[in-house]
Amino acid sequence: MHHEVTRIIAEVAAGRAQATQELLPLVYDELRRIAAAQMARLRPGDTLQPTALVHEVYLKLVGSPAPGWNGRGHFFAAAAQAMREITVDYVRRKTAAKRGGGKRAEPLDVEIAVDAEALGLDDVLSINAALAHLEAEHPRKAQVVVMRYFGGLQDQEIAEALGVTTRTIEREWRFARAYLHEVLSRGAPT
């Protein structure tokens, strides 16, 4: 299965339009699993359904004129970044609507049961702001966070996508977690 995904991703990168239609059935279940894990971090009713997120992510990914994927790891890294962007944009719109932004909130059902420790809308925005600080100072460490937190990728997959060792990813993940904890504990970054 991994080899088939890699082959089709290479065809998408080469510009074969039909390949994008072949790719979705192969990656859908994994994207859906990643999206469900991402949505499970949020309180019910605060965000998109995992299925809707997968569809938006996939449209964003295949809508890019030159995606530049050179394998499965790069594809899922791009998917993780797209999930982050879509989730944060949705949260911003929803927060603006709650503050009188003039938009009517859409009734959305969440298919995942989440625990009481789930993140609220403001938490998502705080995490995104802290991640933006990390990106400014340590871009690759921020990529590790995005791939792992938003994309659910394992250390080996991240290492392959970034062209580094698994030990490097482990070190960068520890650093990034400590950095984000420090930024978040000081209060919401701006």
N, C-alpha and C positions, 0 to 999 in steps of 0.2 A: 504494500500500500504506500509506504513512504517513497519508494522509487517511482511509482506511478505519479504521485503528487509532484515530485521533483521534476519528472519529465514534462508534465503538463505546465507547470510553472515556467519552465524554460521555453515552452512553446508560446505561452502568454507573453513573456518578455520579448520573444522574437517577433511578436505582432500577429500571431495567428488568432483571428477573432473567435473562431469556433472553440478554441481551447478554454476560454473563460466559461463557456457553458459546460464543458467537461469537468472543470475544476470544482464547481460548487458542490456537486454530489459527493466528491471525495473529501472535502474539507468541512462540510456542513456540520456533521456531528461534533467534530472537535471544536469548531467555532461556537457552536451552541453550548457545549460544556464550559468553555471559557467564559462566555457571556453569562451563563447561569451562575457561575462562581463569582463573577464580578457583581452581578445584581444581588447576590446573597449578602453582600457586604452592606447593602443599603436597606433602610427601613421600607416596609411594604408601602406601596403607593407613592414612593418618592422618585421612581425612575421608570425607565422603559422595561418592557418585557424582554427577556433574553432573545426570543425569536425576532422581535422587531429590531433589537440591537444588531443581531447577526445580519439581517437583511440590509440595514443601513451601512454596516461595516463593509459588507461584500460589494455593495454598489459603489461605495467610495473607493475601494481598492481597485476594482476592475474598471472604474471610470477614469483612472489616472492614465494619461497618454503614454507614459513610459515608466512603468512601475519600478524597474530596476531590481527585481527579485532575482537572486541567483541560487535559489533553493528554498526548501521547506522552511528553514529557520528564518530566512529573510521575509518570507511571506507572512509567517506568524508574528514576527516582530512588527511588520507594517500593520497587521491586524490589531495588535496590542495598542499601537499608537493611535489607530483609528478609533478603537473602543474608548480610549481615554478622551480623545477630542469630542466624540459624539456624546459621551456621558457628561462631560463637563459642560458642553454647550447646552445640552438638555437641562441640566441642573440650573445653569444661569438663566435660561428662559423661564423655567418654573419659578425660580426665586424672584425674578423680575415681575412675573405675573402676581405672585403673592404680595408684592410690595406696590401693587397698583400699576403694573406695566401695561395694562390695557388688553392683554391677551387672555382669552378664556382658557382655563386649564382643561386638558383633555382627561377624561376618566380612563385610567389605565389599570388593568388587573396585573398583579404580580403573581407569577406562577410558583414562586419559591417561598418556602417558610423561612423566616430569618429569626435570629435570636435577639434578645433585648440589647445586645451590644452593637447592634447595627449602626451604620453611619447615617447621619441626616444630611440634608442638602448643604448646609453650611460647612459640615465636615468635609464633604467632597471638594468644595471650593477651597477650603484651607489646605487640604492635601495637595491640590493642584497648584496652588500658589507656592507652597513649600517645594514642590517638585520643580517649579519654574526657577526657584532660587538655586536648587541643586544643578539644574541644566546649565545655568549661567556659569557656574564655577567648575562643575565636573560633568561634562556632557555624556561621557560614556557610562558613568555611574547612574546617571538619570535614565539612560537607555536600559540599563539592567533593571531598574525599578519598574519602568513601563512594561518591559517584556514579562517580568515576573508577576507584578501586581495586576496589571491590566490584561495581560495576555496569558497568564497561567503557564508560561513556558518553564521548563526545567533548566537547571544550570547547564547541562550538556548542550541543550538546544540553543541557549543564549550564547554560550561559548562558541559554538559553530557559526552562529549568525554574525558575531562580532569578530571572529577570527582570533580568539584568545583561548587560554586554557580554562578549564573548569575551576581550578584553584584561584585564578584571577577573578572570575565571576563571584566565587564565594567571598573573597576579600572585599570586592567592590559592593556586594550586597550588604555585608556587615557595616561597612563605612556609610553607605547610603542610608541604611536604617537608623544608625546613630545620628547622622546629620539631620535627617528628617525629624527624628524625635526631638532633637535640640531646637530646631526651627519652630516646630509645632508647640513645644512646651513654653516657648517665649511668648506665645500668643499668635494670633492669625497674622501671617506675613502679608505684606502689601506689595 
